[in-house]
Structures are given as C-alpha cells and as structure tokens.
Amino acid sequence: MIKLSATAMLIGSVLSLTACGEKPKVYSGRFIFGHEVREFIPCGRSALWWQADQDLVADLIEFYQLNTTEPYQAIYVQAEAKLLPAATDGYAQEYPAVLRLDKILDWQQAVPDSCNVPSS
C-alpha cells in the first residue's frame, strides 16, 4: 500500500513538473494579415507563421481590419505564445516556424520604433 502511494506521488510530481515547463513566453512584434498571409514578426527577428484559438483570432482580425488602411499593413501585438516546429503543409510550410498565439496582451495600430525588422 505504501509503495503504491509513493509511486502515485512520484507520478503526480513528474506530471506537474512537465506542466510547469509548458508555460507560454511573451512575444512582441508586428502582426500582418491578408490573403494567404498570417505573419507575426517578433521584434528584431524573421517572420513566423502563426495560428491561434478561433475566438482569439476573430478578435485580433477584427481589430486589424478596423485599424489598417493599407493591404498587409503591420500592427503591433504583444502576446503569450508558444513556438512550435515548422509546418509540413499549406502556406505555413514556407515559414521557418509556427508561433501559436495563446493570449493577446496588447495590440496597437502603430508599431513602436523599437520593434524594428532586421535588415536583409
């Protein structure tokens, strides 16, 4: 009985440690939306494909469409997200990685000067 209880405690500890390592990171950057384009470009980095929860995406796209005047215009977004491996199909496979947006923390029409794109 004691052995079974100790094993259950050990499994529970391992599972909670695994869950702790899964926390999303905060990313800030340029968000661009358009026909066949869904980019999140972290400040100072290259473009990443993104995906997110349906409701979260709807709110973000609504803000984007109400606050941009040019096609493929960048807005500033800060979000909790997880970096995932590159996609293997669709338009996403053209990007080096997938950034799964979990929670939008801030969005602004103007991209701050401090959030620059690396030069080619």
C-alpha positions in Angstrom: 0.0 0.0 0.0 2.8 2.4 0.9 4.7 1.5 -2.3 1.6 2.3 -4.4 1.1 5.6 -2.6 4.7 6.6 -3.1 4.5 5.7 -6.8 1.4 7.8 -7.3 3.1 10.7 -5.6 6.1 10.4 -7.8 3.9 10.3 -11.0 2.0 13.3 -9.8 5.2 15.2 -9.2 6.6 14.4 -12.6 3.3 15.4 -14.3 3.2 18.8 -12.5 6.9 19.5 -13.4 6.2 18.7 -17.0 3.2 21.1 -17.0 5.3 23.8 -15.4 7.8 23.6 -18.4 5.0 24.2 -20.9 4.3 27.9 -20.0 4.0 30.3 -22.9 6.5 33.0 -23.5 5.6 36.7 -24.1 6.4 37.8 -27.7 6.1 41.4 -29.0 6.1 42.1 -32.7 4.5 43.1 -36.0 1.3 41.3 -37.0 0.3 41.2 -40.7 -2.8 39.7 -42.1 -4.0 39.3 -45.7 -4.8 36.9 -48.5 -2.6 33.8 -47.8 -0.6 35.8 -45.3 -0.7 35.3 -41.5 2.6 36.6 -40.1 3.8 37.5 -36.7 7.3 39.0 -36.8 8.9 39.3 -33.4 10.8 42.5 -32.8 14.3 42.0 -34.2 13.6 38.6 -35.8 12.4 36.9 -39.0 8.8 36.2 -39.9 7.0 33.3 -38.2 3.7 31.8 -39.2 1.0 31.9 -36.5 -2.1 30.1 -35.5 -4.4 30.6 -32.6 -7.8 29.8 -31.0 -10.7 30.7 -33.2 -12.2 33.3 -30.9 -8.8 34.9 -30.3 -8.1 35.1 -34.0 -11.5 36.7 -34.7 -10.9 39.5 -32.2 -7.4 40.1 -33.5 -8.5 40.2 -37.1 -11.5 42.5 -36.3 -9.1 45.0 -34.6 -6.7 44.6 -37.6 -9.4 45.3 -40.2 -10.8 48.3 -38.3 -7.4 49.8 -37.8 -5.4 49.4 -41.0 -5.8 51.3 -44.2 -3.3 49.5 -46.5 -3.1 45.8 -47.5 -0.6 43.8 -45.4 -0.1 46.8 -43.1 1.7 45.8 -39.8 0.2 46.5 -36.4 1.9 45.9 -33.1 0.9 42.9 -31.0 2.1 41.6 -27.7 1.0 38.0 -26.9 1.6 35.0 -24.8 2.6 32.3 -27.3 4.4 29.0 -27.9 7.0 28.4 -30.6 6.2 25.2 -32.5 8.1 23.3 -35.2 7.7 24.4 -38.9 4.5 23.2 -40.6 4.7 20.5 -43.2 1.9 21.6 -45.5 -0.1 24.6 -46.7 1.2 28.1 -46.9 2.6 27.8 -43.4 5.4 25.4 -44.7 7.1 28.5 -46.3 7.9 29.8 -42.8 10.7 28.6 -40.5 8.3 28.0 -37.6 4.8 28.3 -36.2 4.0 30.7 -33.3 0.8 29.6 -31.6 -0.8 32.7 -30.1 -2.4 31.8 -26.8 -3.4 35.1 -25.3 -3.3 38.7 -26.7 -1.9 41.1 -24.1 -1.8 44.3 -26.1 -2.4 45.5 -29.7 -1.8 48.9 -31.2 -2.2 50.4 -34.6 1.3 51.9 -34.6 4.4 49.7 -34.4 6.9 51.3 -32.0 10.3 52.3 -33.5 12.0 50.0 -31.0 10.3 47.0 -32.8 12.5 47.0 -35.9 12.8 44.4 -38.6 16.3 43.1 -39.2 17.9 44.4 -42.4 18.4 41.9 -45.3 
